[in-house]
Amino acid sequence: MLNSVRWPIHPEMISGERLSSWLRRTAILYGLRVDDLIEDLGLAQLMKSDIDLRVPGKQIKAIAERTGMSLYSIRATTFAGILPSSLLRGRSAGAESQPLSIFWEPWEHRRRKRQRRIRWIRREGAERLSACRSCLADYPDTAVKLFWGLSVVFSCPIHRLVLEPANIMSNKVIWLKANPEQAPALLATLDSRNYSAVMEGFVEMPGRIIGAEHWFRVLQAI
């Protein structure tokens, strides 16, 4: 097990990377499983996909102390770190005015309710998710992107490919389709704006700039 005070080596975080992906790449450097690092951080009670949702401040601070990275950069590897907090609310009418209840519910109820209750996050399994084939060409030495997990995203804004279903293992990717598909121009443009909303906090439209929160509200209305 790694030293609980300091991790002497760790990879640089790739822009837009998920926390679970960065932990996986860190574990590879030590010849460990990602579960070993998760346990070392005191996150063993969470599913891997829950780690990408939101990590308690205590564990974020622990990662910062072990690596010397900023708290901001670590938070940005989770959905709670990239989405405006007002968007992280439940689907039901009674929950709309309350913060996402998963953050306070008992652990045994979270797995069952997590994805059903979050409006903007795609339903994913522990290993199966939607991904860009070109982005993962060098897997496992590359990042699984947090952005792919948004329910309003269907293509990669970098390679303009439709996201594909895949089984992402610790050291390989099993693609469930034979070949990648080029994204239609309209879809690529929309996802490019979604990407800007998440990564930059705003969307640049002809004649005006729209803040991320307002942009997602427009998508919700559509």
N, C-alpha and C positions, 0 to 999 in steps of 0.2 A: 504494500500500500504506500502511496505517496506521503511525503511529509505533510502533516495537517497545517503547517504554518506557511510553507512556501513551495510552489511548484517551480523548480529551477529552470525548466524549459517549457515553452508552449508556443503554438503557431500564432501568427498574426490573424486577427479576425478579418475575414473577407467581407466587403461591403454587402449588407443585406443578409448575412448568414444567420441561421438559427442557432440558438444556444446549444441545443442537443447536437447539432452538426459540429460546432466548435469543440464541444466536450469529446465527441467521437474522435476528431482529429488529434486532440491532445492525448487521449488515451492511446492512440496508435504509437505515438512517440515513446511511450513507456512500456509498450507491449502489454497493455491492460485492456479490459473491456470498458466500455463507457459506463456500465453499471458500477464499476469500481469507483470512478470519479464521482458519480451521483451519490453513492453511499458516503464517500469521503466528505461531501458537502452537506450531508444531512438531508438529502432530498430523496431518499430511498422510498418514501411513502408516495411519491408522485409517479405517474406514468411519464414516459419520455415526451409524449405530446403535450402533457400538462406543463412540462418545463418550458416549452416554447410559448405557452400561454402567459404565464406570469410566475416569477420567482420571488419569494419573500425577501424583503430587504436584507435580512440577516445573511442569507446565502449569497446575495449579490455582493455584499461587503466582504464575505469570505473569499469569493473569487478574486475580487480586487486586491485583497491582502496577499493572496497566493501568487498573483501574476503581476501586480503593479499597474494593471489597466484601470481606466477611469470607470466610475460607477455608471456614467452616462453611456459609454460604449457597450457595457455589459447589458444594461437595461434595453438598449436598442436591438438586442437579439431576441426579444420577446414581443408578442403582440401587444401586451400592455405598454410596452416601451415605444411602439411606433404608431399606435392608434390613439386619437384623442380619447380621453377617459370617458367622455359623454357617449361614445359609440359602444363602449363595452357594457351594454345593458341587456337584460333578458328580453325574450320575444313576447311573452305574455303581457296582456294589458296591465295586469297588476304589478308586473315587474318593470314596466317601461320607465317609471319615475325613480327606480331604485338602482344603485350600483349593482354590477353583476354578482349575483348571490353565491356563485361558486367560490368567491374569495373567502367566504365565511362559513359555508356549509361543512358538516362533518365529512372527513375524507371518504368514508364508504359510500357517500351519495354522489361524489363528484364525477367519478368515471362515467356513471350512467347519464348524468345531466349535462356534462360539460359542453359537448358540441351542439346538443339540441338547443341550448339556451343562448348561444352566441350568434348574433345575426351575421356578422361579417367574416366569420371563419369557416372555411370548408371542413366538412366532416372527413376526417382522415383516421386511418388505423395507426398502430404502432410502427408499422413498416411500409404499408401501402399508401402512396400519396401521388399527387400530380407534379410533374417535374419537366424541365427542359432538357432534352437529350444532349444538346450541344454544351450546356453549362456543366453537365456531369460527365463529359467525355473523359476527363482525367480522374474520375472517381477511383479510389477513395481520397485522393489528394486534392479534393476541391470541396466547395461548400454546397450544402442543401440550403436553398434560400427560404427565408421566412415569408417573403412576398407571395410565393406560390400558394400558400395556405389561405389566402383571402378568397372568399366565395365569389367575389366580383372579378376575379382575374382568371383569364383563360389562355393567355399566351405569354411568351417571354419577350419583354420589351427590348432586350439586347439582341437576340437572334431572330426574333419575329417568327418563332415556331409555336404551334399550339402545344400547350402543356399536355403530357401523356401520362396515363396511369403506369405506375412502376412499383415494384417491390424493392425497396432500398435496404440492403443488408449492411452489415458492418464493413464488408470489404468488396462488395459488388452491387451492381444494379441490374435487376431483371426487368426488361421492358415488356409490357403486355401487348404492344402493337409492333407490327413488323417494321414500319418506317415512320419517321417524323412527318408532320404535316405543316406546310407553310400557313401562317395565320392570314386570313383575309385582311385587306387594308384597313377596313373600318374597325375590326376587332383589335388590330395592332395599335391603331391610334388611341382607342379607348384605354387599352391596358398601359400604354405609355403614359397617359394622363393619370391613371391609377397609381402607377409607379412613382410619378412625380409627387402626387399627394402624400404618399407614404414616406418617401425618402427625403423630400424637400419641404413638405408641409404646406405646399400650395400647388395649384394647377394653373398654368399660363394659357389662357384662352384668347382668341382674337379680340383685342380691345380691352381686356381686363384680366386681373389675377384673382383666382378664387382660393380661399383657404381650404385646407384639407377637410375640416369638419363640415363646412358648407358643401363641399364637393360630394362627400359621402351621403349627405342628406338629399342632394339632388338625385343621386343614384337610387336611394331608397324610394323616392317618390316615383321614379321611372319604373 
